[in-house]
């Protein structure tokens, strides 16, 4: 028998031996890893998770040892690389540091080397050149394993880093947009404050003038009263918004009947609509039991109704509530529709309304099956401006309250069809929200 044939038979015998001892080798490797004080992550893995692709690596190593030609050897080598790369991905997904994975490969190399030495001692007639070949193959196996695992880590880290950069860029753009909206909202509030204070100053000047007749004095007194009330409301809204933005508002969840709450609020504000000859329609189930923060829900309804009132010259406002059907989710919705002039997205509307329109479009893209909120036919003149009154800050409060209540805010509008605000609330909250 030639030396070449003897070497091949010796390597084939070693490969068969390793195949029979594969389970024992993996068990010895696990014990070695568990005894390493610098390897802690492996203790959190099940046996199957720990073993992972290593049996495939060992099988490929065995095929490489007994390969009869270069093609068989290359196929086995490629299988080793693929299995090692998959093992590296798995270790990344399981939360391993790269150093931990490399140390595991070192333990595997020692366990396989021990098995090779034991085989050599048990077969003293083995061709002398066979074991050096096997040892070089083992070094190459573990070297490739370390390289492929490290390569997998590098690719995953690059992908994760790129993803984080994209997320940070998007978050920065969103923050810049929010800052612009916030600045514009406060600019509008400052304008409202300046106008209201100017009205107070004018009325006060008329009242202190000695030569003003009684009808003028009475008119100035009424103007002063209205302006002071408007100023008080605006300052109260500013304080509420500041508390919300500072995170000082707490969610106090309790069961309540939202139908009773909304009906009571509508009866309270109905005189405002009657004074302007506008209708206020109230529609919804007679009773609707939900969980939530009742005062904050009422504040959302109040701001949306007053916002609609300011936008409407003729016709009126409809406020409705109902249960919303969604697979696996218990929700209810609040809808405020007006017969105002409506507007197109991107038109000179309040910046926050444009922001809500954008958020609505994104929501419809994410949930294409969700129907859009219906709108009423406009009965107002498109060229008549809204009344001043800080509707921008009111909508800011609504947005912040919706975030606190885990509710979504949508808006639908178009020229000639009025505007609709719809808020979708959860019907129940988890224990953490209580």
C-alpha positions as CSV (number, residue, x, y, z in Angstrom):
1,X,0.0,0.0,0.0
2,X,1.4,3.4,-1.0
3,X,1.9,6.2,1.5
4,X,-0.8,8.3,-0.2
5,X,-3.3,5.6,0.1
6,X,-2.3,4.9,3.7
7,X,-2.7,8.6,4.6
8,X,-6.2,8.8,3.0
9,X,-7.3,5.7,4.8
10,X,-6.0,7.0,8.1
11,X,-7.8,10.4,7.6
12,X,-11.0,8.5,6.6
13,X,-10.8,6.4,9.8
14,X,-10.3,9.6,11.8
15,X,-13.3,11.2,10.2
16,X,-15.4,8.1,11.0
17,X,-14.2,8.3,14.6
18,X,-15.1,12.0,14.9
19,X,-18.6,11.3,13.4
20,X,-19.2,8.7,16.2
21,X,-17.9,11.1,18.8
22,X,-19.6,14.2,17.5
23,X,-22.2,14.4,20.4
24,X,-19.5,13.8,23.0
25,X,-17.3,16.5,21.4
26,X,-20.2,19.0,21.5
27,X,-20.9,18.1,25.2
28,X,-17.2,18.5,26.1
29,X,-17.2,21.9,24.3
30,X,-20.2,23.0,26.3
31,X,-18.6,22.0,29.6
32,X,-15.4,23.8,28.6
33,X,-17.4,27.0,27.8
34,X,-19.4,26.8,31.0
35,X,-16.2,26.6,33.0
36,X,-14.8,29.8,31.4
37,X,-15.4,32.7,33.8
38,X,-15.2,35.2,30.9
39,X,-18.2,33.6,29.1
40,X,-21.5,34.4,30.8
41,X,-23.9,34.8,27.9
42,X,-23.9,31.1,27.0
43,X,-25.6,30.3,30.4
44,X,-28.8,32.0,29.1
45,X,-29.1,29.6,26.1
46,X,-30.9,26.3,25.8
47,X,-28.9,23.3,24.7
48,X,-30.3,23.6,21.1
49,X,-29.5,27.3,21.0
50,X,-26.0,26.8,22.3
51,X,-25.2,23.9,19.9
52,X,-26.6,25.9,16.9
53,X,-24.7,25.2,13.6
54,X,-21.7,23.5,15.2
55,X,-22.7,19.9,14.3
56,X,-22.9,21.1,10.6
57,X,-19.4,22.6,11.0
58,X,-18.1,19.2,12.4
59,X,-19.8,17.2,9.7
60,X,-18.1,19.4,7.0
61,X,-14.8,19.0,8.8
62,X,-15.2,15.2,8.7
63,X,-16.1,15.3,5.0
64,X,-13.0,17.4,4.3
65,X,-10.7,14.9,6.1
66,X,-11.9,12.0,4.0
67,X,-12.3,14.0,0.7
68,X,-10.9,12.0,-2.2
69,X,-10.3,14.9,-4.6
70,X,-9.9,18.7,-4.6
71,X,-13.6,19.3,-5.6
72,X,-14.9,17.3,-2.6
73,X,-12.4,19.1,-0.3
74,X,-13.6,22.6,-1.7
75,X,-17.2,21.7,-1.2
76,X,-16.6,20.6,2.4
77,X,-14.5,23.8,3.0
78,X,-17.3,26.0,1.6
79,X,-19.9,24.3,3.9
80,X,-17.6,24.9,6.8
81,X,-17.5,28.7,6.0
82,X,-21.2,28.9,5.5
83,X,-22.0,27.1,8.8
84,X,-19.4,29.3,10.6
85,X,-20.9,32.5,9.2
86,X,-24.4,31.3,10.2
87,X,-23.1,30.5,13.7
88,X,-21.7,34.0,14.0
89,X,-25.1,35.6,13.0
90,X,-26.8,33.4,15.6
91,X,-24.4,34.5,18.3
92,X,-25.0,38.1,17.4
93,X,-28.7,37.6,17.6
94,X,-28.3,36.0,21.0
95,X,-26.5,39.0,22.4
96,X,-22.9,37.7,22.3
97,X,-20.0,40.1,22.2
98,X,-17.5,39.3,19.4
99,X,-14.8,38.4,21.9
100,X,-17.1,35.7,23.5
101,X,-17.7,34.1,20.1
102,X,-14.0,33.9,19.4
103,X,-13.3,32.4,22.8
104,X,-15.9,29.7,22.1
105,X,-14.1,28.8,18.9
106,X,-10.9,28.5,20.9
107,X,-12.6,26.0,23.3
108,X,-14.0,24.0,20.3
109,X,-10.5,23.8,18.8
110,X,-9.1,22.4,22.1
111,X,-11.8,19.8,22.3
112,X,-11.2,18.7,18.8
113,X,-7.5,18.6,19.3
114,X,-7.9,16.4,22.4
115,X,-10.0,14.0,20.3
116,X,-7.4,13.9,17.6
117,X,-4.6,13.2,20.1
118,X,-6.8,10.4,21.7
119,X,-7.3,8.9,18.3
120,X,-3.5,9.0,17.5
121,X,-2.7,7.3,20.8
122,X,-5.3,4.6,20.1
123,X,-3.9,3.9,16.6
124,X,-0.1,3.7,16.9
125,X,0.1,2.2,13.4
126,X,-1.4,5.3,11.9
127,X,0.6,6.7,9.0
128,X,2.9,9.4,10.6
129,X,2.0,12.1,8.1
130,X,-1.8,11.8,8.6
131,X,-2.0,13.5,12.0
132,X,-0.1,16.6,11.0
133,X,-2.5,16.9,8.0
134,X,-5.4,16.6,10.3
135,X,-4.0,19.2,12.7
136,X,-3.5,21.7,9.9
137,X,-7.0,21.1,8.8
138,X,-8.2,21.7,12.3
139,X,-6.3,25.0,12.6
140,X,-7.8,26.0,9.2
141,X,-11.3,25.0,10.4
142,X,-11.1,27.1,13.6
143,X,-9.3,30.0,11.8
144,X,-12.0,30.2,9.2
145,X,-14.7,29.9,11.9
146,X,-13.2,32.9,13.7
147,X,-12.9,34.9,10.4
148,X,-16.4,34.1,9.2
149,X,-17.9,34.9,12.7
150,X,-16.0,38.1,12.8
151,X,-17.1,38.9,9.3
152,X,-20.7,38.3,10.2
153,X,-20.4,40.6,13.2
154,X,-18.8,43.3,11.0
155,X,-21.6,43.1,8.4
156,X,-24.3,43.2,11.0
157,X,-22.7,46.0,12.9
158,X,-22.4,48.1,9.7
159,X,-26.0,47.4,8.9
160,X,-27.1,48.3,12.4
161,X,-25.0,51.4,12.4
162,X,-26.4,52.5,9.1
163,X,-29.9,51.9,10.4
164,X,-29.3,53.9,13.5
165,X,-27.9,56.8,11.4
166,X,-31.1,56.7,9.3
167,X,-33.2,56.6,12.4
168,X,-31.3,59.5,14.0
169,X,-31.5,61.6,10.8
170,X,-35.2,61.0,10.6
171,X,-35.6,61.8,14.3
172,X,-33.6,65.0,13.8
173,X,-35.8,66.0,10.9
174,X,-39.0,65.3,13.0
175,X,-37.5,67.3,15.9
176,X,-36.7,70.2,13.6
177,X,-40.2,70.1,12.2
178,X,-41.8,70.0,15.6
179,X,-39.7,72.9,16.7
180,X,-40.8,74.9,13.7
181,X,-44.4,74.0,14.4
182,X,-44.0,74.9,18.1
183,X,-42.4,78.2,17.3
184,X,-45.1,79.1,14.8
185,X,-47.8,78.1,17.4
186,X,-46.3,80.3,20.0
187,X,-46.0,83.1,17.5
188,X,-49.7,82.8,16.9
189,X,-50.3,82.9,20.6
190,X,-48.2,86.0,21.0
191,X,-50.2,87.6,18.2
192,X,-53.5,86.7,20.0
193,X,-52.1,88.0,23.3
194,X,-51.0,91.3,21.7
195,X,-54.4,91.8,20.1
196,X,-56.3,91.0,23.3
197,X,-54.1,93.2,25.4
198,X,-54.6,96.0,22.8
199,X,-58.4,95.6,23.1
200,X,-58.1,95.8,26.9
201,X,-56.0,98.9,26.7
202,X,-58.4,100.6,24.2
203,X,-61.5,99.8,26.4
204,X,-59.7,101.0,29.5
205,X,-58.8,104.3,27.8
206,X,-62.4,104.9,26.9
207,X,-63.6,104.1,30.4
208,X,-61.3,106.6,32.1
209,X,-62.1,109.4,29.7
210,X,-64.3,111.9,31.4
211,X,-66.2,113.1,28.3
212,X,-67.4,109.7,27.1
213,X,-71.2,109.3,27.1
214,X,-72.9,106.4,28.7
215,X,-73.6,104.3,25.6
216,X,-69.9,104.4,24.7
217,X,-68.9,103.6,28.3
218,X,-71.3,100.7,28.3
219,X,-69.9,99.3,25.0
220,X,-66.4,99.8,26.2
221,X,-67.2,98.0,29.4
222,X,-68.6,95.0,27.5
223,X,-65.6,95.0,25.2
224,X,-63.3,95.0,28.2
225,X,-65.2,92.1,29.8
226,X,-65.0,90.0,26.6
227,X,-61.3,90.8,26.2
228,X,-60.4,90.0,29.8
229,X,-62.3,86.7,29.5
230,X,-60.5,85.9,26.3
231,X,-57.2,86.8,27.9
232,X,-58.0,84.6,30.9
233,X,-58.8,81.6,28.6
234,X,-55.7,82.1,26.5
235,X,-53.4,82.3,29.6
236,X,-55.1,79.2,31.0
237,X,-54.4,77.4,27.7
238,X,-50.8,78.5,27.7
239,X,-50.4,77.1,31.2
240,X,-52.1,73.9,30.3
241,X,-49.8,73.4,27.2
242,X,-46.7,74.3,29.3
243,X,-47.6,71.6,31.8
244,X,-48.2,69.0,29.1
245,X,-44.9,69.8,27.3
246,X,-43.1,69.6,30.6
247,X,-44.6,66.1,31.3
248,X,-46.3,67.3,34.5
249,X,-49.8,66.1,33.5
250,X,-50.5,62.6,34.9
251,X,-52.9,60.0,33.4
252,X,-55.7,59.1,35.9
253,X,-57.5,56.2,34.4
254,X,-61.0,55.3,35.7
255,X,-64.2,53.8,34.2
256,X,-66.8,56.4,33.1
257,X,-69.7,56.8,30.6
258,X,-68.3,58.9,27.8
259,X,-71.8,59.3,26.3
260,X,-73.0,61.0,29.4
261,X,-69.9,63.1,29.6
262,X,-70.1,64.4,26.0
263,X,-73.8,65.1,26.2
264,X,-73.4,67.1,29.3
265,X,-70.6,69.2,27.8
266,X,-72.6,69.8,24.6
267,X,-75.6,71.1,26.6
268,X,-73.3,73.5,28.4
269,X,-71.9,75.0,25.2
270,X,-75.1,75.0,23.2
271,X,-75.9,78.6,24.1
272,X,-72.7,79.7,22.2
273,X,-74.1,78.1,19.1
274,X,-77.6,79.5,19.6
275,X,-76.1,83.0,19.9
276,X,-74.6,82.7,16.4
277,X,-77.6,80.8,14.9
278,X,-75.5,77.7,14.3
279,X,-76.6,74.1,15.0
280,X,-74.9,71.7,17.4
281,X,-75.9,68.1,16.6
282,X,-75.0,65.4,19.2
283,X,-75.1,61.7,18.0
284,X,-73.9,58.5,19.6
285,X,-75.0,55.5,21.6
286,X,-77.2,56.3,24.7
287,X,-74.4,54.8,26.9
288,X,-70.8,53.9,26.2
289,X,-68.7,52.6,29.1
290,X,-65.0,53.2,28.6
291,X,-61.8,53.6,30.7
292,X,-59.8,56.8,30.6
293,X,-59.2,60.2,32.1
294,X,-62.6,61.8,31.8
295,X,-61.5,65.4,32.4
296,X,-58.9,65.1,29.7
297,X,-61.3,63.5,27.2
298,X,-63.7,66.4,27.9
299,X,-60.8,68.9,27.3
300,X,-60.1,67.3,23.9
301,X,-63.8,67.5,23.0
302,X,-64.0,71.1,24.2
303,X,-61.0,72.3,22.2
304,X,-62.1,70.5,19.0
305,X,-65.7,71.9,19.3
306,X,-64.5,75.5,19.9
307,X,-62.0,75.2,17.1
308,X,-64.9,74.0,14.8
309,X,-67.1,76.9,16.1
310,X,-64.4,79.5,15.1
311,X,-64.1,78.0,11.6
312,X,-67.9,78.0,10.9
313,X,-69.9,81.0,9.7
314,X,-73.1,79.1,8.6
315,X,-74.4,75.7,9.3
316,X,-72.9,74.2,12.4
317,X,-71.0,71.4,14.1
318,X,-71.8,67.7,14.7
319,X,-70.2,65.9,17.6
320,X,-70.5,62.1,17.6
321,X,-69.0,59.1,19.4
322,X,-69.2,55.3,18.8
323,X,-67.4,52.0,19.2
324,X,-64.8,51.3,16.6
325,X,-64.4,47.8,15.2
326,X,-60.7,46.8,14.9
327,X,-59.3,43.2,15.0
328,X,-58.1,42.3,18.5
329,X,-58.3,45.9,19.7
330,X,-61.1,47.5,21.8
331,X,-61.5,51.2,20.7
332,X,-63.9,54.0,20.7
333,X,-63.9,57.2,18.6
334,X,-64.8,60.8,19.0
335,X,-65.7,62.8,15.8
336,X,-66.2,66.6,15.5
337,X,-67.4,67.8,12.1
338,X,-68.0,71.3,11.0
339,X,-69.5,73.1,7.9
340,X,-66.6,75.5,7.7
341,X,-64.9,76.3,4.4
342,X,-62.3,73.6,4.6
343,X,-58.9,73.9,2.9
344,X,-56.3,72.0,0.9
345,X,-53.2,70.5,2.5
346,X,-50.3,73.0,2.2
347,X,-52.7,76.0,2.0
348,X,-52.2,78.9,4.4
349,X,-53.9,77.1,7.3
350,X,-52.7,76.9,10.8
351,X,-49.3,74.9,10.8
352,X,-50.6,72.4,13.4
353,X,-53.6,71.6,11.2
354,X,-51.2,70.9,8.3
355,X,-49.2,68.7,10.7
356,X,-52.3,66.7,11.7
357,X,-53.2,66.3,8.0
358,X,-49.7,64.8,7.3
359,X,-50.0,62.5,10.3
360,X,-53.4,61.4,9.0
361,X,-52.0,60.6,5.6
362,X,-49.2,58.5,7.2
363,X,-51.8,56.7,9.4
364,X,-53.8,55.8,6.3
365,X,-50.7,54.5,4.6
366,X,-49.9,52.3,7.6
367,X,-53.6,51.1,7.9
368,X,-55.0,51.2,4.3
369,X,-58.1,49.4,5.4
370,X,-59.1,52.0,7.9
371,X,-61.8,54.2,6.4
372,X,-61.3,58.0,6.3
373,X,-63.3,60.2,8.6
374,X,-66.4,61.6,6.8
375,X,-66.9,65.3,6.3
376,X,-69.9,67.6,6.1
377,X,-70.7,69.8,3.1
378,X,-69.4,73.3,3.7
379,X,-71.9,76.1,4.2
380,X,-69.3,78.8,5.0
381,X,-67.6,81.3,2.7
382,X,-64.0,80.3,1.8
383,X,-62.7,83.9,1.8
384,X,-64.0,84.7,5.3
385,X,-61.1,84.5,7.8
386,X,-61.5,82.6,11.1
387,X,-62.2,84.4,14.3
388,X,-59.1,85.1,16.3
389,X,-58.8,83.1,19.5
390,X,-55.8,81.0,19.7
391,X,-57.1,77.9,17.8
392,X,-53.4,76.9,17.3
393,X,-52.7,76.5,21.0
394,X,-56.0,74.6,21.4
395,X,-55.0,72.1,18.8
396,X,-51.5,71.8,20.4
397,X,-53.3,70.9,23.6
398,X,-55.4,68.3,21.8
399,X,-52.3,66.7,20.3
400,X,-50.5,66.5,23.6
401,X,-53.5,65.1,25.4
402,X,-53.9,62.5,22.6
403,X,-50.3,61.4,23.1
404,X,-50.9,61.1,26.9
405,X,-54.1,59.1,26.4
406,X,-52.5,56.8,23.7
407,X,-55.1,58.1,21.2
408,X,-54.6,58.8,17.5
409,X,-55.7,62.2,16.0
410,X,-56.9,62.4,12.4
411,X,-58.1,65.2,10.2
412,X,-60.0,65.2,6.9
413,X,-60.8,68.4,5.0
414,X,-61.1,69.8,1.5
415,X,-62.4,73.0,0.0
416,X,-66.2,72.8,0.0
417,X,-66.5,69.9,2.4
418,X,-65.7,71.4,5.8
419,X,-63.3,69.8,8.3
420,X,-63.5,66.7,10.5
421,X,-61.3,65.8,13.5
422,X,-61.5,62.2,14.6
423,X,-59.8,60.9,17.8
424,X,-59.5,57.1,18.3
425,X,-59.2,56.1,22.0
426,X,-58.5,52.7,23.6
427,X,-61.5,51.5,25.5
428,X,-59.2,50.1,28.3
429,X,-55.7,50.7,29.6
430,X,-53.1,48.3,31.1
431,X,-52.3,48.3,34.8
432,X,-49.2,50.4,34.2
433,X,-51.3,53.3,33.1
434,X,-53.4,53.4,36.3
